[in-house]
Amino acid sequence: MTPTFKQLKYFAALAHHRHFGRAADECAISQPALSLQIQELEKALGASLVERGRHMVTLTPLGQDVEARARTILANVRDLVDLAQHHNGLLTGALRLGVIPSLAPYILPRALPLLRRDYPALVLHLREAQTRYLTDELLAGQLDAVLLSRPLADDRVEIKDLFDDRLLLVTAPDGGEDKPAQLSDIKADSLLLLDEGHCLRDQALAYCGADDVSRPRPGVASLATIIHMVANGYGSTLLPEIALDTELRGKPPVRVRSFVNPQPSRQVALAWRATSPRRGDFLSLADSLVKAMKR
């Protein structure tokens, strides 16, 4: 017996959620139906793929290998469908784009009107989440491309660099001189950062140095919250330059300083599966994003 595409799809959902109910909801089927398909898959392969607990599911060692191969198969099938559906023109039909939270509010308001004007046949579906979730979904074929910031090292992914985004030191209005900031101006014990998992947090810590910020304060979910805290004297932060207009508008005053050279920055990039047949679409999308940010 040969495993079916549907069984692999259901198993990938179960492996992701580690829960039959949530996996069934994602696949829009009943839990008993999902369980039956997983059993049929195990029967076809002649081995157990999951250990069924009362509340959670654990993958067996073979199940982990099968999950990785199943996701590759599902992504390849998605690429096959894309090849057939999008060969007649650039940026037509559906495109599922993932964007990290520290980019979405600042790039999309500028880029979306331009994309609507230049590519009216494009049907854009957006997903905002942290980098690790977006890259997993990209490799699984659940997303077509991801807008993120480097580093991202994976041979299965092709990356197009878009632009550099400087990191600026933001302090309370009375937070010192207006001259360019230095690393020594960052007070480690009052540095305000996003939650763990956000790449902007990691980039800020990398610039400061692990030894200098060994025990950073717990993070928050949004840069807007951080700016309010900074303005009221609760600490300082490193803010991406593209976020300045949005995050400082209508908020209490703060002091913004660039750093002395070499200035810290992050590289904003667009990533997609190296096997995707839609490379032309993604390069056109990258050009539109760069154009939007220049405007």
C-alpha positions as CSV (number, residue, x, y, z in Angstrom):
1,M,0.0,0.0,0.0
2,T,1.3,3.4,-1.0
3,P,0.8,6.5,1.3
4,T,-1.5,9.1,-0.2
5,F,-1.0,12.8,-0.5
6,K,-3.9,13.4,1.9
7,Q,-2.4,11.2,4.5
8,L,1.0,13.0,4.3
9,K,-0.9,16.3,4.6
10,Y,-2.8,15.2,7.7
11,F,0.4,13.7,9.3
12,A,2.3,17.0,8.7
13,A,-0.5,18.9,10.5
14,L,-0.5,16.4,13.4
15,A,3.3,16.6,13.7
16,H,3.0,20.4,13.8
17,H,0.3,20.7,16.4
18,R,1.1,17.5,18.4
19,H,-2.6,17.3,19.1
20,F,-5.3,15.4,17.1
21,G,-8.0,18.0,17.8
22,R,-6.0,21.0,16.6
23,A,-4.7,19.1,13.6
24,A,-8.2,18.1,12.6
25,D,-9.4,21.7,12.9
26,E,-6.6,22.8,10.5
27,C,-7.4,20.1,8.0
28,A,-11.2,20.8,8.3
29,I,-12.1,17.2,9.1
30,S,-13.3,15.4,12.2
31,Q,-10.8,14.1,14.8
32,P,-11.8,10.4,14.2
33,A,-11.3,10.8,10.5
34,L,-7.9,12.3,11.0
35,S,-7.0,9.5,13.4
36,L,-8.1,6.9,10.9
37,Q,-6.0,8.4,8.2
38,I,-2.9,8.4,10.5
39,Q,-3.5,4.8,11.3
40,E,-3.8,4.0,7.6
41,L,-0.5,5.8,6.9
42,E,1.2,3.8,9.7
43,K,-0.3,0.6,8.2
44,A,1.0,1.6,4.7
45,L,4.5,2.2,6.1
46,G,4.5,-0.8,8.5
47,A,5.6,1.2,11.5
48,S,4.4,3.5,14.3
49,L,4.9,7.2,13.6
50,V,3.3,8.7,16.8
51,E,3.0,7.9,20.5
52,R,-0.5,8.8,21.6
53,G,-0.7,10.4,25.0
54,R,-3.8,11.6,26.9
55,H,-3.2,15.3,26.0
56,M,-0.3,15.4,23.5
57,V,1.2,13.4,20.6
58,T,4.9,12.5,20.5
59,L,6.6,11.5,17.2
60,T,8.6,8.4,17.2
61,P,12.2,8.6,15.8
62,L,10.8,7.3,12.5
63,G,7.9,9.7,12.7
64,Q,10.4,12.6,12.9
65,D,12.1,11.4,9.7
66,V,8.8,10.8,7.9
67,E,7.6,14.3,8.9
68,A,10.7,15.9,7.3
69,R,10.2,13.9,4.1
70,A,6.5,14.6,4.1
71,R,7.0,18.3,4.3
72,T,9.4,18.1,1.4
73,I,6.9,16.2,-0.7
74,L,4.1,18.6,0.2
75,A,6.3,21.6,-0.8
76,N,7.3,20.0,-4.1
77,V,3.6,19.4,-4.9
78,R,2.9,23.0,-4.1
79,D,5.7,24.1,-6.4
80,L,4.2,21.9,-9.2
81,V,0.8,23.6,-8.8
82,D,2.5,27.0,-8.8
83,L,4.2,26.1,-12.1
84,A,0.9,25.4,-13.7
85,Q,-1.0,28.3,-12.3
86,H,1.5,31.2,-12.6
87,H,3.3,30.6,-15.9
88,N,1.4,33.2,-17.9
89,G,2.3,36.4,-16.0
90,L,4.2,37.9,-13.1
91,L,2.5,38.3,-9.8
92,T,-0.9,36.9,-10.7
93,G,-3.2,34.8,-8.6
94,A,-2.6,33.9,-5.0
95,L,0.7,34.6,-3.1
96,R,1.1,33.7,0.5
97,L,3.6,36.1,2.1
98,G,4.9,35.9,5.6
99,V,6.2,39.0,7.3
100,I,7.9,39.4,10.7
101,P,6.3,41.8,13.2
102,S,9.2,44.3,13.2
103,L,8.8,44.8,9.5
104,A,5.0,44.5,8.7
105,P,3.7,47.8,10.2
106,Y,6.4,49.8,8.4
107,I,6.8,48.2,5.0
108,L,3.3,47.0,4.1
109,P,1.5,50.4,4.4
110,R,3.9,51.7,1.7
111,A,4.1,48.6,-0.4
112,L,0.4,47.4,-0.6
113,P,-0.9,50.4,-2.6
114,L,2.0,50.0,-5.1
115,L,1.3,46.3,-5.5
116,R,-2.4,46.9,-6.0
117,R,-1.7,49.4,-8.6
118,D,1.0,47.5,-10.5
119,Y,-0.3,44.0,-10.1
120,P,-4.1,44.1,-9.9
121,A,-4.4,40.4,-10.6
122,L,-2.3,39.6,-7.5
123,V,-4.3,38.0,-4.6
124,L,-2.1,38.6,-1.5
125,H,-2.5,36.5,1.6
126,L,-0.5,37.8,4.6
127,R,0.8,36.0,7.6
128,E,2.6,37.9,10.4
129,A,4.7,35.8,12.8
130,Q,8.2,35.4,14.2
131,T,11.0,34.2,11.9
132,R,11.2,30.7,13.1
133,Y,7.5,30.0,12.4
134,L,7.6,31.7,9.0
135,T,10.6,29.7,7.8
136,D,9.1,26.4,9.0
137,E,5.9,27.2,7.1
138,L,7.9,28.4,4.0
139,L,9.8,25.1,3.8
140,A,6.6,23.1,4.4
141,G,5.0,24.9,1.4
142,Q,2.5,26.7,3.5
143,L,4.0,30.1,2.5
144,D,5.4,31.2,-0.8
145,A,7.8,33.9,0.4
146,V,8.9,35.5,3.6
147,L,9.9,39.1,4.3
148,L,12.5,39.0,7.1
149,S,15.8,40.2,8.3
150,R,19.0,38.2,8.1
151,P,20.7,36.1,9.2
152,L,19.1,33.1,7.5
153,A,21.3,30.3,6.4
154,D,19.6,27.4,4.7
155,D,20.5,25.8,1.4
156,R,16.8,25.2,0.8
157,V,16.0,28.9,0.7
158,E,17.0,31.6,-1.8
159,I,17.4,35.1,-0.5
160,K,17.2,38.5,-2.1
161,D,18.6,41.3,-0.1
162,L,16.5,44.5,-0.2
163,F,18.0,47.2,2.0
164,D,19.9,48.0,5.2
165,D,17.9,49.3,8.1
166,R,19.9,51.2,10.7
167,L,19.3,50.7,14.4
168,L,19.1,53.9,16.4
169,L,19.4,54.6,20.1
170,V,16.2,56.0,21.6
171,T,16.2,57.5,25.1
172,A,14.0,59.7,27.2
173,P,14.0,63.4,26.2
174,D,16.6,64.2,28.9
175,G,18.7,61.2,28.0
176,G,22.0,62.9,27.2
177,E,23.7,64.8,24.4
178,D,22.6,64.9,20.8
179,K,26.0,63.8,19.4
180,P,26.3,60.3,17.8
181,A,25.9,57.5,20.3
182,Q,28.5,54.9,21.2
183,L,28.1,51.4,22.5
184,S,29.0,52.6,26.0
185,D,25.9,54.8,26.0
186,I,23.7,51.7,26.2
187,K,22.8,51.0,29.8
188,A,22.5,47.2,29.9
189,D,20.3,47.1,33.0
190,S,17.6,49.3,31.5
191,L,17.6,48.2,27.8
192,L,14.1,47.5,26.7
193,L,13.6,44.8,24.1
194,L,10.9,42.7,22.3
195,D,10.1,39.3,23.6
196,E,12.3,36.3,23.0
197,G,12.0,34.9,19.5
198,H,11.9,38.3,17.7
199,C,15.0,38.6,15.5
200,L,15.2,42.3,16.4
201,R,15.9,41.4,20.0
202,D,18.7,39.0,18.9
203,Q,20.2,41.7,16.7
204,A,20.2,44.3,19.4
205,L,21.8,41.9,21.9
206,A,24.4,40.9,19.3
207,Y,25.4,44.5,18.8
208,C,25.6,45.1,22.6
209,G,27.5,42.0,23.2
210,A,26.5,38.9,25.2
211,D,28.7,39.9,28.1
212,D,27.4,43.4,28.3
213,V,23.7,42.3,28.4
214,S,23.8,38.9,30.0
215,R,20.5,39.3,31.8
216,P,18.2,41.6,29.8
217,R,14.8,42.5,31.1
218,P,11.8,40.5,29.9
219,G,10.6,41.7,26.6
220,V,7.2,43.1,25.4
221,A,5.2,42.3,22.3
222,S,5.3,45.7,20.4
223,L,7.7,48.5,19.7
224,A,4.8,51.0,20.4
225,T,4.8,49.8,24.0
226,I,8.6,50.1,24.3
227,I,8.5,53.7,23.0
228,H,5.9,54.7,25.6
229,M,8.1,53.2,28.3
230,V,11.2,54.9,27.0
231,A,9.4,58.3,26.8
232,N,8.5,57.9,30.5
233,G,12.0,57.2,31.6
234,Y,11.9,53.4,32.1
235,G,14.9,52.7,29.9
236,S,16.3,53.0,26.4
237,T,15.9,50.9,23.2
238,L,17.4,50.2,19.8
239,L,14.7,51.2,17.2
240,P,14.9,50.3,13.5
241,E,15.1,53.4,11.3
242,I,12.1,52.4,9.2
243,A,9.9,52.4,12.3
244,L,10.7,56.0,13.2
245,D,7.8,57.7,11.5
246,T,5.2,55.2,12.7
247,E,6.3,54.7,16.2
248,L,7.1,58.3,17.1
249,R,4.0,59.9,15.6
250,G,1.5,60.9,18.3
251,K,3.6,59.6,21.2
252,P,5.4,61.5,24.0
253,P,8.8,63.0,22.9
254,V,11.9,61.0,23.0
255,R,15.6,61.5,22.0
256,V,16.8,59.7,18.9
257,R,20.5,59.3,18.1
258,S,22.4,57.4,15.4
259,F,25.6,55.5,16.3
260,V,29.1,56.2,15.4
261,N,30.6,54.1,12.6
262,P,30.3,51.2,12.2
263,Q,26.6,51.7,12.7
264,P,24.5,48.8,13.7
265,S,21.9,47.7,11.2
266,R,19.9,44.8,10.0
267,Q,19.6,43.5,6.5
268,V,16.0,43.2,5.2
269,A,15.5,40.5,2.7
270,L,12.9,38.4,0.8
271,A,13.2,34.6,1.0
272,W,11.6,31.8,-0.9
273,R,12.1,28.1,-1.5
274,A,15.0,27.4,-3.8
275,T,12.8,24.9,-5.7
276,S,9.9,27.3,-6.3
277,P,9.2,27.9,-10.0
278,R,8.0,31.4,-9.1
279,R,11.4,33.1,-8.8
280,G,10.4,35.7,-11.3
281,D,7.4,36.6,-9.1
282,F,9.6,37.0,-6.1
283,L,12.2,39.1,-7.8
284,S,9.4,41.4,-9.0
285,L,8.0,41.5,-5.5
286,A,11.4,42.4,-4.2
287,D,11.8,45.3,-6.7
288,S,8.3,46.6,-5.7
289,L,9.3,46.5,-2.0
290,V,12.5,48.4,-2.6
291,K,10.6,50.9,-4.7
292,A,8.0,51.4,-2.1
293,M,10.6,52.1,0.6
294,K,12.4,54.6,-1.5
295,R,9.2,56.5,-2.1
